[in-house]
Amino acid sequence: MSLQEHLSELDMYRATDNEQGIANVAFKIGDMYLKKGKWDEASAYMSEAETICRKLGNEEGRAVAAIGLGDVFRASGNPADAREYYRQALEFFEKKGSHEAIANIAERLGEVYRQLGEHPEALEAFRKGLNICRAHHDRLGIAHFNERLGLVHRSLNDLDAAMACFGEALTFFEQHRVADRLAFVLAGIGDLHQKTGRPKDALDYLGRALAMYRRLGARAPADLIAAQITALEEMLGEEKKHGESR
């Protein structure tokens, strides 16, 4: 259904005072506005859905609306507000024991913790999701959460842990040719090699990442990696000249 059709449907439910119908459609409209990048409208309709569900005692509906509000605040650059809504939703689904929903929210929550610089909390959230994926033999999920954990470990300067996480993700992405994630992880490993004083290994991984991003037509990351490679090559050139002049 189109946005206009949903708005007409909402008017119908308002006319008959069908509150659960209003909540259901308001959530759908809020989600459509979210996808259009209209944060104020998305927030207004999601908030209406959440308020009605709370009034009716529909705790699951309220939790789903809380995820939607978290997505709105995260997308609009308000991670602290997003964090609170995701926490509310996570609490409900943990009580319910819905593992798929828990992993889904844990990924979102880990990202906003990472944005806020709350790295221990990000690790806890991502590990929660990783453990669920391992228990359900979800290899794509395992690779995804390892990629996220690698980023947090890198921020904490725990480079060995970051390398282990990126390495496990790399194995899956290479085997299954998940091109965009493979390029991202290759770049991450290259960056770790650079940080640990292995510039030649860094150039190898960064070069592979650059080639993949160029094949994907992803200009922005390709330009960043190309600049990183140029800087590394210049550094190695200077070191070689310095060594020859001794």
C-alpha positions as CSV (number, residue, x, y, z in Angstrom):
1,M,0.0,0.0,0.0
2,S,1.1,3.6,-0.7
3,L,1.6,6.2,2.0
4,Q,-1.7,7.9,0.9
5,E,-3.6,4.6,1.2
6,H,-2.2,4.1,4.7
7,L,-3.2,7.7,5.7
8,S,-6.7,7.0,4.4
9,E,-6.8,3.8,6.3
10,L,-5.7,5.6,9.4
11,D,-8.5,8.2,9.0
12,M,-11.0,5.3,8.8
13,Y,-9.7,3.8,12.1
14,R,-9.8,7.2,13.8
15,A,-13.4,7.6,12.7
16,T,-14.4,4.3,14.3
17,D,-12.1,4.9,17.4
18,N,-10.3,1.6,16.7
19,E,-7.2,2.2,18.8
20,Q,-5.3,-0.9,17.9
21,G,-5.9,-0.3,14.3
22,I,-4.7,3.2,14.7
23,A,-1.5,2.0,16.3
24,N,-0.8,-0.6,13.7
25,V,-1.3,1.8,10.8
26,A,0.5,4.7,12.5
27,F,3.6,2.4,12.9
28,K,3.5,1.5,9.2
29,I,3.2,5.2,8.3
30,G,6.1,6.0,10.6
31,D,8.2,3.4,9.0
32,M,7.5,4.8,5.6
33,Y,8.5,8.3,6.7
34,L,11.7,6.8,8.3
35,K,12.6,5.3,4.9
36,K,12.0,8.7,3.3
37,G,14.3,10.4,5.8
38,K,11.5,12.5,7.3
39,W,12.4,12.1,10.9
40,D,9.9,14.4,12.5
41,E,6.9,12.7,10.8
42,A,8.4,9.3,11.5
43,S,8.8,10.1,15.2
44,A,5.3,11.5,15.5
45,Y,3.6,8.4,14.1
46,M,5.8,5.9,15.9
47,S,5.3,7.7,19.2
48,E,1.5,7.6,18.6
49,A,1.7,3.8,18.0
50,E,3.9,3.3,21.2
51,T,1.6,5.4,23.3
52,I,-1.6,3.5,22.2
53,C,0.1,0.2,22.8
54,R,1.1,1.2,26.3
55,K,-2.4,2.4,27.0
56,L,-3.9,-0.9,25.7
57,G,-1.3,-3.1,27.6
58,N,0.0,-4.4,24.3
59,E,3.6,-4.9,25.5
60,E,4.9,-6.6,22.3
61,G,3.4,-3.8,20.2
62,R,5.0,-1.3,22.5
63,A,8.4,-3.0,22.1
64,V,8.1,-3.1,18.3
65,A,7.3,0.6,18.3
66,A,10.3,1.2,20.6
67,I,12.5,-0.4,18.0
68,G,11.0,1.9,15.4
69,L,11.6,5.0,17.5
70,G,15.2,3.8,18.2
71,D,15.7,3.5,14.4
72,V,14.3,7.0,13.9
73,F,16.6,8.6,16.6
74,R,19.6,6.6,15.4
75,A,19.1,7.7,11.8
76,S,18.6,11.3,12.7
77,G,21.8,11.5,14.7
78,N,20.5,11.0,18.3
79,P,22.1,7.8,19.5
80,A,21.5,8.5,23.2
81,D,17.8,8.6,22.6
82,A,18.0,5.5,20.4
83,R,19.8,3.6,23.1
84,E,17.0,4.1,25.6
85,Y,14.3,2.8,23.2
86,Y,16.4,-0.2,22.2
87,R,17.0,-1.0,25.8
88,Q,13.2,-1.0,26.4
89,A,12.7,-3.3,23.5
90,L,15.5,-5.6,24.5
91,E,14.1,-6.0,28.0
92,F,10.7,-7.2,26.6
93,F,12.1,-9.7,24.1
94,E,14.6,-11.1,26.6
95,K,11.7,-11.8,29.0
96,K,9.8,-13.4,26.1
97,G,12.9,-15.4,25.0
98,S,12.7,-14.4,21.4
99,H,16.2,-15.1,20.2
100,E,15.9,-13.7,16.7
101,A,14.5,-10.4,18.1
102,I,17.2,-10.3,20.8
103,A,20.0,-10.6,18.2
104,N,18.4,-8.0,16.0
105,I,18.2,-5.5,18.8
106,A,21.6,-6.4,20.1
107,E,23.1,-5.4,16.8
108,R,21.3,-2.0,16.8
109,L,22.2,-1.4,20.5
110,G,25.8,-2.3,19.9
111,E,26.0,0.2,17.1
112,V,24.6,3.1,19.2
113,Y,26.9,2.2,22.1
114,R,29.8,2.3,19.6
115,Q,28.7,5.7,18.3
116,L,28.6,7.0,21.9
117,G,32.0,5.6,22.7
118,E,30.6,3.2,25.3
119,H,32.9,0.3,24.2
120,P,32.4,-2.2,27.0
121,E,28.6,-2.0,26.5
122,A,29.1,-2.4,22.7
123,L,31.2,-5.5,23.3
124,E,28.5,-7.0,25.6
125,A,25.7,-6.3,23.1
126,F,27.6,-7.6,20.1
127,R,28.7,-10.7,22.0
128,K,25.1,-11.3,23.0
129,G,24.1,-11.3,19.3
130,L,27.2,-13.5,18.4
131,N,26.3,-16.1,20.9
132,I,22.8,-16.4,19.6
133,C,24.0,-16.8,16.1
134,R,26.5,-19.4,17.2
135,A,23.8,-21.3,19.0
136,H,21.6,-21.3,15.9
137,H,24.5,-22.0,13.4
138,D,23.8,-18.7,11.6
139,R,27.1,-18.3,9.9
140,L,26.3,-15.0,8.2
141,G,25.2,-13.6,11.6
142,I,28.4,-14.9,13.2
143,A,30.5,-13.1,10.5
144,H,28.5,-9.9,10.9
145,F,28.9,-9.8,14.7
146,N,32.6,-10.6,14.4
147,E,33.0,-7.7,12.0
148,R,31.3,-5.4,14.5
149,L,33.4,-6.8,17.4
150,G,36.5,-6.2,15.4
151,L,35.7,-2.5,15.1
152,V,35.1,-2.2,18.9
153,H,38.3,-4.0,19.7
154,R,40.2,-1.8,17.3
155,S,38.8,1.3,19.1
156,L,40.0,-0.1,22.4
157,N,43.5,-0.8,20.9
158,D,43.1,-4.5,21.5
159,L,44.5,-5.2,18.1
160,D,45.0,-9.0,18.5
161,A,41.4,-9.4,19.4
162,A,40.4,-7.2,16.5
163,M,42.5,-9.3,14.1
164,A,40.9,-12.5,15.4
165,C,37.4,-11.2,14.9
166,F,38.1,-9.7,11.5
167,G,39.9,-12.9,10.5
168,E,36.8,-15.1,11.3
169,A,34.5,-12.7,9.4
170,L,37.0,-12.7,6.4
171,T,36.8,-16.5,6.1
172,F,33.0,-16.5,5.7
173,F,32.9,-13.5,3.4
174,E,35.6,-15.0,1.1
175,Q,33.8,-18.4,1.0
176,H,30.4,-16.9,0.2
177,R,31.6,-13.9,-1.9
178,V,29.8,-11.2,0.1
179,A,31.7,-8.6,-1.8
180,D,30.9,-5.4,0.1
181,R,31.6,-6.9,3.5
182,L,34.7,-8.7,2.3
183,A,36.1,-5.3,1.0
184,F,35.3,-3.7,4.4
185,V,37.0,-6.5,6.4
186,L,40.0,-6.5,4.1
187,A,40.4,-2.8,4.7
188,G,40.1,-3.4,8.4
189,I,42.8,-6.0,8.4
190,G,45.0,-3.8,6.3
191,D,44.6,-1.0,8.9
192,L,45.5,-3.4,11.7
193,H,48.6,-4.5,9.9
194,Q,49.6,-0.8,9.5
195,K,48.9,-0.1,13.2
196,T,51.1,-3.0,14.2
197,G,54.1,-2.0,12.1
198,R,53.6,-4.4,9.1
199,P,53.3,-2.0,6.2
200,K,53.9,-4.6,3.5
201,D,51.1,-6.8,4.8
202,A,48.9,-3.7,5.1
203,L,49.5,-2.8,1.5
204,D,48.5,-6.3,0.4
205,Y,45.2,-6.2,2.2
206,L,44.5,-2.6,1.4
207,G,45.2,-3.3,-2.3
208,R,42.7,-6.1,-2.3
209,A,40.1,-4.0,-0.6
210,L,40.7,-1.1,-3.1
211,A,40.3,-3.4,-6.1
212,M,37.1,-4.8,-4.7
213,Y,35.6,-1.4,-3.9
214,R,36.5,-0.2,-7.4
215,R,34.7,-3.2,-8.9
216,L,31.7,-2.4,-6.8
217,G,31.7,1.2,-7.9
218,A,32.1,2.4,-4.3
219,R,34.0,5.6,-4.9
220,A,34.1,7.1,-1.4
221,P,35.8,4.1,0.4
222,A,38.0,3.5,-2.7
223,D,39.3,7.0,-2.6
224,L,40.0,6.8,1.2
225,I,41.9,3.5,0.8
226,A,43.8,4.8,-2.2
227,A,45.0,7.8,-0.2
228,Q,46.0,5.4,2.7
229,I,48.0,3.2,0.2
230,T,49.7,6.3,-1.2
231,A,50.8,7.5,2.2
232,L,52.1,4.0,3.1
233,E,54.1,3.7,-0.1
234,E,55.6,7.2,0.4
235,M,56.6,6.2,4.0
236,L,58.2,3.0,2.7
237,G,60.0,4.9,0.0
238,E,61.4,7.4,2.5
239,E,62.5,4.5,4.8
240,K,64.3,2.9,1.8
241,K,66.1,6.2,0.9
242,H,67.1,6.7,4.5
243,G,68.5,3.2,4.7
244,E,70.4,3.6,1.4
245,S,72.0,6.8,2.6
246,R,73.6,5.3,5.6
